[in-house]
Amino acid sequence: MTPSRQRAVVLIPTYNERENIEALVPAVLEAAPVDVWIIDDSSPDGTGALAQRMADENQRVQVIHRPQKAGLGQAYLDGFQRALDAGYERILQMDADFSHPIEELPTLLRLSEDSDVVLGSRWTPGGGTQNWPLRRQILSMGGSLYARLWLNVPVRDLTGGFKCFRREVLEAIDLSSVHSTGYCFQVEVTYRAFKRGFSIRETPIVFVEREEGTSKMSRGIVLEAILNVPRLRFSRN
């Protein structure tokens, strides 16, 4: 598939998201003038095969089949590089579980006309979460605050994963040097964009807790973020 350089692509990493992906992809395609790339890490539940059937029926859908589960960061890095190679001007990312508001995709695209990175933010005025227990809210808000204080970045939701990048941002970041694999990946890419002088705009969203499937959050992911944020502060990249 050879897209117009003016088209945008939404990257959606998946691992065992069969319950969500069949409804999510058509909803995204209807919401905005975008293509959809599913990046599947060989999901045991058959997510990749289901996504491939959807791709076979719609030229706006493509599947990147990865050989094994390698973490959120590696999936996005693979998708970023392929999207750049394909010539997309806007590259968006979102979760596969309906936690990110699909109806806000046009807003991200519109705001990207004047901003290099647009981030759907839970912790800016007007944003929030739905069906989250208090401990999850504290963990998310605390994680963003921890990263913001260490990195001195004026972004309230540094761990957010609903974003739109202008291609120039990802071209300027040395993707091969990005090492975070879990949710710290979100912090690292935004921080690298900030260090290179790109403009970052937050727009409020309400993050909804998944109804189908299981969360990928783990103690290891949290520990990675705690350790990697200080490393980023003193990194030369």
N, C-alpha and C positions, 0 to 999 in steps of 0.2 A: 504494500500500500504506500503510495507516494502522496503525502498531504500537500496542500497549499501551504506556503510559508506563513500565511495569515491565520491558519487554523490553530486551535489549541488542543492539547491532549491532557486527559486526566489519568494519572497513574494510580492504580489501586492494587497494592500488594495483598495477596491472599494466602492463608494457610487454614484449611478446614473452614471454609466460609460458604459451603454449598447451600445452607439455609437462606443466605442473604443475597448471593450474587445474581441469581436469576431475576429477582425483582429490582435489584439496585441498578444494573446496567441500563435497562430501558428507561428508568427514571432519570438517570444522569443524561442520557441522550436527548430526552424530551426537554430537560430543564435548560440546556445551553448548547450553543453551536460548537461542540467539542467532539473529539474522538475519545475512545476509552481503551486503555491498555490494562489488561489484567496481568499482574506479575505473580505467578503461582509457584510456590516452592514445593512442588510435588505433593500436594495435599493428599493424605491417605483417604479422605472422604470423597474424592472424585471431583473436587472443585475445578481442577484444571481441565478435565474432560468436558464438564458442563460448559465452562467458559469457551472452550474451543468450538463446541457446537454453536454457541451464540455468534462467535466470530465467523464461522463458515456461512452464517445466514445474514451477516451485516458487515459491510466493508468498513464501517466506522469503528469496529471492534477488533482488537488484536490481542493475542495472548503470548506472553513470554513465559515459556516453560523452563523453570530452573531445576537443576538435578536434585537438590536437597534443601532442607530448611537451613538458611544461613543468616537469618535475622532481618529485621525491618530495614536497617540502614543499607545493607548490601543489595536488597531488592530495589530500593529507591535509586541507589547509585547506578545499578544496571539500567533501570528505566530512564534515568536522567540522560545517560550517555547515548542510549539508543534514540531518545526523543530529539536530542541535539543533532545527531547524525541524520535523522529524518527531516530536519529543517523546521521543526515547530518553533513558533515565536513565543507562545505562552505554554508553560508546563505547570500543571496543577497536580496536587497530591491530596488524597483523602482516604479515610478508612473504608473498609468493606462492610461495616456492620450497621449502617444507617445512623451512626452517632453524629456524623457531620451533616449539617442541613443542606440538602441538595438544592433547595430553592435559593440558596445564597451563592451558587456558582456564578450566575450573571453579575452579581455584585463584585466578586473577586476579579472577574475579567474586566469590568468597567473601571474599577479602581486601579488596575494594573496599567491603564493608559497613562497615569500620572505618577505611579509608584513602581519601584523595581521589584519589591517583594510585598505581597499583600497576605496578611495572616488573619485567619478567623480566630478571634480571641474570646475566651471564656471569662477573662478577668479584667476586661476593659468595661467602662460603664455601658450598660445595656446587654452585656453578655452574661452567661451563667451556665448552669448544668441542670439536668432534669433526671430524677430518679437515682441520683448519686448519694450514697451514704456519707455521713459527715467525715469519716476517716479518709475517703477518696478525695473529697474536696480539700481537706487539709493537706494531704500528700501532694496534690497537684499544685495548689497555691504555694505551698512551702517550697516545692521543687523549683517553680518558676522564680520565686523570690531569691532562693539560694543561688541560682544561676545568674540572675540579674545583678545581685550584689557582687559576686565574684568577677563577672565579666564587664560590669558597668555598661550594660546595654539598656537603652530606654524602651524595652519591650516588656509588657506585663505578662504575656503568655508565651514564654520561651519554649515550653514543652508542647505547644499546640502543633497538630499535624494536618491542619486544613489550610493549604497555602497555594498561592499562585506566584510563580517566578517568571520574570522576563528572561529570555534565553541568555542575554548578556551576563546575567548574574551567575548562572551555572557555568558559562564559558570562562568566567574570571576565577571561579573557585577551582582549585586543584582537586578534582574529585577523587583522584587516586590516593590522596593523602588524608581523606576522611576515614577515620577508623572506628567511630562509634557504631554499634550494631543495634542497640535498643532504642529507647525513647530519647536518650541523650543525642542521638542523631539529629533530632529536630533542633536541639539547642546548638549543636555544632554548625550546621549549615547556616542557620540564621546569624550566628555570631560571625562566621567567615564573611557573609555578605555585608554585615555591618562594618567589619574591619576594612573592607575594600571600598567603603564610602557609598554603598548603594542605599537608596531610600527604602525604609520599611514602614508600612502602614498597617495598623491593626483595625479590624472592623468587627463589631460585636456579633457573636453567634451564641446560640444555646446548644450545648453539647448534650446529647441524649444517650443514656446508658443503653447498651445493646439489649435486644430482646431475644435474639437467637445466637447460638454458638457460645464460646467461652472467651473471656478476656485473655490477652497474651501477656499481661503485666505479671512480673515475677520479682522475687527478691534480688535476683541477679541483675535484672534490668535497673532496679533502683540503685544497687551498689555501683554499677557501671557509671551511672550519672553522677553519684557522689564523688567518685574518684576522677572521672574524666573532666569535669568542669574546671577544677583547678589546673589540670594539665593544659586545657585550652587557653587559660589565662596567660600562661607563660610560653605558649607555642609561638613559633615564628611564622606559621602558615596563616 
